[in-house]
Amino acid sequence: MYTDVNQRTVRRTLLAAAFGMFLDGFDLSIMAVALLSLREDWQLTPASTGALMAAALLGSLLGGAVGGWLVDRYGRRALLLPNILLYILGAVLSAAAADLALLWMGRFTVGLAVGMDYPLVATVIAEYSETEGRGNHFAHANIAWYVGALTSTLVGLLLLFWAGVGAWRFMLLAAAFPALGLLWLRRNIPESPRWLARKGRATDAQSALTRLHPAWSTERVGEATRGYGQSVRRWRVLFQAQWRRRLWLSIAPWFCLDVVSLGIGLYFPVVLRTEGFAATNVEAAAINAIFLVISIGGVAFAAPRLDRIGRIPLQIAGFLLMAFGLTVFIAGLLAQMPGFVYTGAAFFSIGTGIGPGVTAMALAVEIFPTELRASAGGLATAISRLGAALSAIVFPTMAAHLGLPAVLFSMTLVSLLGALISHWYAIEPAGKSLEELEPGHGFAENGRPR
């Protein structure tokens, strides 16, 4: 696959992108475990819990919207390091917070950094991957997310043993340490040849291509550069009728995914404790880790199939498995049968892994042209995190007033909606280069060649 590619440069670039996903997974999951300690330490109400858990998600909403535009405007390298410095600052502020307002600001800052990184990461993966392996690389990035989530859960377990009720401060500070490693990893990442060509910097694009493909002839480099440097569109065209199908496909399924998966993921350890399925905080965190491993298995299953079967079939199958898992989970809650609860959680975790947990981010950038790719990905990130924030705010209050089964039933419906939208607006990018996926290049909106 990489016979004519500078393997070291490409692999390091893709690793640096994927490690950004590791940080997001680490941060969100460490907060889920930290909440076990924090709610006892500060006696949080359902309303204050929801507001706090939504802080990072609201930060991601703003970060995604702004970050995508910045990446398209100033280049893929522009935010590689500033994002991580902002993330470290937020982690330190969170750990040192003296009250709920300061903790909220720290969490918002972390979310702002993560949100800015999402469109950057997705765009880098799309533009630095070979066509036949692009889906596989998106899967690896999502495995990195789950590895980050699993790592933070294990760190949280150790800190619960070591520090008890006050462990949450150490957990939130721990997020800064992997970020320091990412600062080193992201140094000297080359700029995207596609972005350079679209900006009219043909000479720079050729130099970047030569660095990435040292075996290419001068003629081939020049031909590729000319292919990248097509007409430039303004970001406002995203809201025109001709882009409506692509916008729906990039935004709506990801919104549905985050409403369901992040809403449940943030509170799953707490649910295990409050519903009596875990006797201690440590046990709840350990069970949470098991289901993260199951999700990793789902992503690993999908990885070699994303470019062969396609994004859309796996996304639809994933949403349906999530809905089925939630239905079994509800049955277990109503019957007070832990076996059903865990079986439902397993199906839900597998569905997230094989489907929208990977495909939603990929679709958000693959089906848009170079000059709009990060902006579209940033918009999709922002809308998805709006859904996650709403879920985070509403989940504890709705569960307290209507009961947990009612909350999970509503999320089952959202999962089914995600499957329906994925089918209705389907555009399949598997096996197509990014240039072939652009409108006007022989690619129909239903994903089949004209």
C-alpha positions in Angstrom: 0.0 0.0 0.0 2.8 2.4 0.8 5.4 1.3 -1.7 5.9 4.8 -3.1 5.2 6.7 0.1 7.5 8.1 2.8 6.1 5.7 5.3 7.7 7.3 8.4 6.3 10.7 7.6 2.8 9.5 6.8 2.6 7.2 9.7 3.8 9.8 12.1 1.3 12.3 10.7 -1.6 9.9 11.0 -0.4 8.8 14.5 -0.3 12.5 15.6 -3.8 12.9 14.3 -5.1 9.7 15.9 -3.5 10.6 19.3 -5.8 13.7 19.3 -8.7 11.3 19.5 -6.9 9.5 22.4 -7.1 12.8 24.3 -10.8 13.2 23.7 -11.5 9.6 24.8 -9.3 10.0 27.9 -10.9 13.3 28.9 -14.5 12.3 28.6 -14.1 8.9 30.2 -12.0 10.3 33.1 -14.8 12.7 33.8 -17.3 9.8 34.0 -15.1 8.1 36.6 -14.3 11.4 38.4 -18.0 12.1 38.8 -18.2 9.1 41.1 -15.8 10.9 43.5 -16.9 14.5 42.7 -20.6 14.0 43.5 -19.8 12.7 46.9 -17.2 15.4 47.6 -19.4 18.4 46.5 -22.9 16.8 47.0 -23.9 17.7 43.4 -27.6 18.0 42.6 -29.0 16.5 39.3 -29.1 20.0 37.8 -25.6 20.9 38.7 -24.3 17.5 37.6 -25.9 18.0 34.2 -24.5 21.5 33.8 -21.0 20.4 34.8 -21.0 17.4 32.4 -22.2 19.6 29.6 -19.3 22.1 30.1 -16.7 20.3 27.9 -19.4 19.4 25.3 -20.4 23.1 25.0 -16.8 24.0 24.7 -16.5 21.4 21.9 -19.5 22.9 20.2 -17.7 26.3 19.9 -14.3 24.8 19.3 -15.6 22.7 16.4 -17.4 25.6 14.7 -14.4 27.9 15.0 -11.6 25.3 14.6 -12.9 24.0 11.3 -13.0 27.4 9.7 -9.5 28.2 11.0 -8.1 24.9 9.6 -9.5 25.7 6.2 -8.4 29.3 6.3 -4.9 29.0 7.7 -3.9 25.4 7.0 -3.9 22.0 8.6 -0.8 22.8 10.7 -2.2 26.0 12.2 -3.9 24.3 15.2 -1.7 21.3 15.7 0.1 22.7 18.7 -2.2 25.6 20.0 -5.0 23.1 20.6 -2.9 20.9 22.8 -1.6 23.8 24.9 -5.2 25.0 25.4 -6.1 21.4 26.5 -3.3 21.3 29.1 -4.4 24.7 30.4 -8.0 23.5 30.8 -6.8 20.3 32.6 -4.8 22.2 35.1 -7.6 24.7 35.8 -10.1 21.9 36.3 -7.9 20.1 38.8 -7.2 23.3 40.8 -10.8 24.5 40.8 -12.1 25.8 44.2 -15.8 25.9 43.3 -18.2 24.7 40.7 -18.0 27.8 38.5 -14.2 27.5 38.2 -14.5 23.8 37.5 -17.0 24.5 34.8 -14.6 27.0 33.1 -11.8 24.5 33.2 -14.0 21.8 31.7 -15.2 24.3 29.0 -11.6 25.1 28.1 -10.7 21.5 27.7 -13.8 21.0 25.5 -12.9 24.0 23.4 -9.5 22.5 22.6 -11.0 19.1 21.8 -13.7 20.6 19.6 -11.0 22.5 17.6 -9.0 19.3 17.2 -11.9 17.2 15.8 -12.1 18.8 12.3 -8.3 19.0 12.2 -7.9 15.3 13.0 -10.6 14.1 10.6 -9.2 16.3 7.8 -5.6 15.2 8.3 -6.7 11.5 8.2 -8.7 12.0 5.0 -6.1 14.0 3.2 -3.0 12.0 4.2 -4.5 8.5 3.6 -4.4 6.5 0.5 -7.9 5.9 -1.0 -7.9 2.2 -0.4 -7.0 2.5 3.2 -8.7 5.7 4.3 -11.5 3.9 6.1 -9.0 1.8 8.0 -7.2 4.8 9.2 -10.4 6.4 10.5 -11.0 3.1 12.4 -7.5 3.3 13.9 -8.3 6.9 15.1 -11.4 5.7 16.8 -9.6 2.8 18.4 -7.3 5.5 19.7 -10.4 7.2 21.2 -11.4 4.0 23.0 -7.9 3.2 24.1 -7.8 6.7 25.6 -11.2 6.1 27.3 -10.0 2.7 28.6 -6.7 4.2 29.8 -8.4 7.0 31.7 -10.8 4.5 33.3 -7.9 2.4 34.5 -6.2 5.5 35.8 -9.4 6.5 37.5 -9.6 3.1 39.1 -6.1 3.4 40.5 -6.8 6.9 41.8 -10.0 5.8 43.5 -8.0 3.2 45.4 -5.3 5.7 46.2 -7.0 9.0 46.9 -10.7 8.1 47.7 -13.2 10.9 47.6 -10.7 13.6 46.6 -9.4 11.5 43.7 -11.3 13.5 41.0 -8.7 16.3 41.2 -5.8 13.9 40.3 -8.0 12.4 37.6 -8.6 15.7 35.8 -4.9 16.7 36.1 -3.8 13.3 34.7 -5.3 14.4 31.3 -2.4 16.9 30.9 0.3 14.2 30.8 -0.6 12.5 27.5 -1.1 15.9 26.0 2.5 16.8 26.7 3.5 13.7 24.6 1.3 14.8 21.8 3.1 18.2 21.7 6.3 16.4 20.8 4.6 14.0 18.3 3.1 16.8 16.3 6.2 18.8 15.7 7.3 19.3 12.0 4.1 17.7 10.5 4.0 18.6 6.8 1.3 20.8 5.4 -1.4 19.1 3.3 -0.6 19.2 -0.4 -4.3 19.4 -1.2 -4.7 22.5 0.9 -1.6 24.2 -0.5 -2.8 23.5 -4.1 -6.2 25.0 -3.4 -4.6 28.1 -2.0 -2.6 28.6 -5.2 0.7 27.6 -3.7 1.6 25.0 -6.4 5.3 25.1 -5.6 4.8 24.4 -1.9 2.2 21.7 -2.8 4.8 20.0 -5.0 7.4 20.1 -2.3 5.0 18.6 0.2 4.0 15.9 -2.2 7.7 15.1 -2.9 8.3 14.7 0.8 5.3 12.4 1.2 6.0 10.5 -2.1 9.7 10.5 -2.7 9.4 7.8 -5.4 7.1 9.9 -7.6 8.4 11.5 -10.8 8.3 15.2 -11.3 5.6 14.7 -13.9 3.4 12.7 -11.5 3.9 15.3 -8.8 2.9 18.0 -11.2 -0.2 16.1 -12.4 -1.3 15.4 -8.8 -0.9 19.1 -7.9 -3.0 20.2 -10.8 -5.6 17.7 -9.8 -5.7 19.1 -6.3 -5.9 22.7 -7.4 -9.4 23.0 -8.6 -11.9 25.9 -8.3 -12.3 27.2 -4.8 -15.7 27.5 -3.1 -16.6 29.8 -0.2 -17.8 28.2 3.0 -21.2 29.8 2.5 -22.0 27.4 -0.3 -22.4 24.7 2.3 -25.9 26.1 3.0 -27.0 26.0 -0.6 -29.5 23.5 -1.9 -26.9 21.4 -3.8 -25.1 20.6 -0.6 -28.2 19.8 1.5 -27.9 16.0 1.1 -24.2 16.0 2.1 -24.9 18.3 5.1 -27.7 16.1 6.4 -25.5 13.0 6.1 -22.5 14.6 7.8 -24.5 16.3 10.6 -27.6 14.3 11.5 -26.2 10.8 12.2 -23.3 12.2 14.2 -25.8 14.3 16.2 -27.9 11.1 16.9 -24.7 9.2 17.9 -23.6 11.9 20.4 -27.0 12.3 21.9 -27.1 8.6 22.7 -23.5 7.4 23.1 -22.0 10.3 25.0 -25.2 10.8 27.1 -25.0 7.2 28.2 -21.2 7.1 28.3 -20.9 10.0 30.7 -23.3 8.5 33.2 -22.9 4.7 32.8 -20.8 4.3 36.0 -23.2 6.4 38.0 -26.1 4.4 36.6 -24.5 1.2 37.7 -24.2 2.6 41.2 -27.6 4.1 41.6 -29.4 1.1 40.1 -27.6 -1.3 42.4 -25.6 -3.1 39.7 -22.3 -2.1 41.2 -21.6 -2.2 44.9 -18.7 0.3 45.0 -17.3 3.1 42.8 -14.3 1.0 42.0 -16.6 -1.9 40.8 -18.6 0.6 38.6 -15.4 1.9 37.0 -14.2 -1.6 36.4 -17.5 -2.7 34.7 -17.3 0.5 32.5 -13.8 -0.5 31.4 -15.1 -3.9 30.3 -17.6 -2.4 27.9 -15.0 0.0 26.5 -13.0 -3.1 25.6 -16.1 -4.5 23.9 -16.4 -1.3 21.8 -12.7 -1.6 20.8 -13.5 -5.1 19.6 -16.4 -3.6 17.5 -14.0 -1.0 15.9 -11.4 -3.7 15.2 -14.1 -5.8 13.5 -15.1 -2.8 11.3 -11.6 -1.6 10.4 -10.9 -4.0 7.5 -14.5 -3.8 6.3 -14.9 -0.1 6.0 -13.2 0.1 2.6 -14.7 -3.2 1.4 -18.3 -3.1 2.7 -18.6 0.6 2.9 -19.4 3.3 5.5 -23.1 3.4 5.1 -24.0 -0.3 5.6 -21.9 -0.4 8.7 -23.3 2.8 10.1 -26.9 1.6 9.6 -26.0 -1.8 11.2 -24.3 0.0 14.1 -27.3 2.2 14.9 -29.7 -0.8 14.7 -27.5 -2.8 17.1 -27.4 0.2 19.5 -31.2 0.4 19.5 -31.5 -3.4 20.1 -29.0 -3.2 22.9 -30.9 -0.3 24.6 -34.1 -2.3 24.3 -32.5 -5.3 26.1 -31.0 -2.9 28.7 -34.5 -1.4 29.4 -35.9 -4.9 29.8 -33.2 -5.7 32.3 -33.9 -2.6 34.3 -37.6 -3.2 34.5 -37.1 -6.9 35.5 -34.1 -6.1 37.7 -32.1 -8.7 35.8 -28.4 -7.8 35.7 -27.7 -10.3 32.9 -30.1 -8.5 30.6 -28.6 -5.1 31.5 -25.0 -6.3 30.7 -26.1 -8.1 27.5 -27.9 -4.9 26.3 -24.8 -2.8 27.2 -22.6 -5.3 25.2 -24.8 -5.0 22.1 -24.9 -1.3 22.4 -21.1 -1.1 22.7 -20.5 -3.4 19.7 -23.0 -1.3 17.6 -21.2 1.9 18.5 -17.9 0.4 17.6 -18.7 -1.2 14.2 -20.8 1.7 13.0 -21.3 5.4 13.7 -18.5 5.5 16.3 -16.2 5.3 13.3 -18.2 6.3 10.2 -19.8 9.5 11.4 -16.5 11.4 11.7 -15.3 10.0 8.4 -18.4 11.0 6.5 -18.3 14.5 7.9 -15.2 15.3 5.9 -14.8 12.8 3.1 -17.7 14.0 1.1 -16.7 17.7 1.0 -14.0 19.4 -1.1 -10.6 20.4 0.3 -11.4 24.1 0.9 -14.6 23.2 2.8 -13.6 19.9 4.4 -12.5 21.1 7.8 -15.3 23.7 7.9 -17.9 21.0 7.2 -16.3 18.7 9.7 -16.2 21.5 12.3 -19.9 22.3 11.7 -20.7 18.6 12.2 -18.6 18.5 15.3 -20.4 21.5 16.7 -23.9 20.1 16.0 -23.0 16.7 17.4 -21.7 18.2 20.6 -24.8 20.3 20.9 -26.7 17.0 21.0 -24.3 15.5 23.5 -24.6 18.6 25.7 -28.4 18.5 25.6 -28.2 14.8 26.6 -25.7 15.5 29.4 -27.9 18.3 30.8 -31.3 16.4 30.4 -30.2 12.9 31.3 -29.9 13.2 35.2 -33.0 15.4 35.5 -35.1 13.3 33.2 -34.0 10.1 34.9 -34.8 11.6 38.3 -38.4 12.6 37.3 -39.4 10.0 34.7 -37.1 7.1 35.5 -34.1 5.7 33.6 -36.2 3.4 31.3 -37.9 6.4 29.9 -34.6 8.1 29.1 -33.2 5.0 27.5 -36.4 4.5 25.4 -36.0 8.0 24.0 -32.4 7.2 23.1 -33.5 4.0 21.4 -35.7 6.2 19.1 -32.8 8.5 18.4 -30.7 5.5 17.4 -33.4 4.3 15.0 -33.6 7.9 13.6 -29.8 7.8 13.0 -30.2 4.5 10.9 -33.1 6.0 8.9 -31.3 9.2 8.1 -28.1 7.3 7.1 -30.2 5.2 4.7 -32.2 8.1 3.3 -29.2 10.5 2.6 -26.7 7.8 1.8 -23.5 8.8 -0.1 -20.9 6.0 -0.1 -17.2 7.2 -0.2 -15.5 3.8 0.1 -13.2 3.2 -2.9 -13.3 6.8 -4.1 -10.6 9.4 -4.0 -11.4 12.7 -2.3 -11.3 14.3 -5.7 -13.7 11.8 -7.2 -16.1 12.5 -4.4 -16.4 16.2 -5.3 -19.5 17.3 -7.2 -19.0 17.4 -10.9 -16.4 14.6 -11.0 -18.7 11.8 -12.2 -20.0 10.9 -8.7 -23.7 10.8 -8.2 -25.2 11.9 -4.9 -26.4 8.4 -4.2 -22.7 7.3 -4.1 -22.8 5.4 -7.4 -20.9 6.6 -10.5 -23.0 8.4 -13.1 
